[in-house]
């Protein structure tokens, strides 16, 4: 399984929840908002962390989508 993850910059408030949950995947950009360091993920552990970040995001700005081959 593969996923794609990204951050909706229009709704991100820069709270850092996603970074606390998955620092391997997310980081702050120069505007203080979150961004994905890696967008395509295949590692099952990282997929779970991305999904956990998606659920925990207070503004629902973290997006995770399964990639169909």
N, C-alpha and C positions, 0 to 999 in steps of 0.2 A: 504494500500500500504506500501511496505517496500523497502528501498534502501540499497545498500552497497556503501560506499565511501572509497577511499584510495588516497594516493599521490604517483605519479611516482617519485621516488628518483633520477632517472637518469636525469630528466629534471627540477626538482625543484631548484630554485635559492635562496630560503629562503627570499623572499621579504616581506612575512607576510600579503599579501592581503587576503588570506583565513582566517587567524586568526583574522584580523580586521573585516571581515564580519561575521564569525561564530566561535567565541572563545569557544563556547560550544562544538564544534566538532573538531577543529584543534588546534594544539599546535606545538611548535618547539621541535625537538629532540636534542640529544647531539651534532649532527653535524651542527646544525643551519638550518636544513631543516624542512619543515612542515611534520606533521604526523597526522593521524586521531586518536583522543582520543576514539571515538566511531565509529565503522565501520558499524554496522547495525542500521538503523534509521527507526522508525515507526511514530514518531511525525510529523504531517504535517508541522508545523512551522519550525522544524529543517530540514525537507526534502527540503523545499524552500530555507533555508539558504545554505544548501550544494549545491544546484543547482546554487544559486547566486554566490557562491565561485567558482564553476566550470567555469562559464561564465567569471568571472572577472580575473581569473588566467592568467597572461601574458604569461606563458609558457605552458598553457593547461595541467598542471601537476595534477590538481584535477580531479579525476575520480568519477563519480556517475553512478550507474547501478541499474535499477529496479530489484528487486528479484521477480521472478514468483513462486508462491506456487503451 
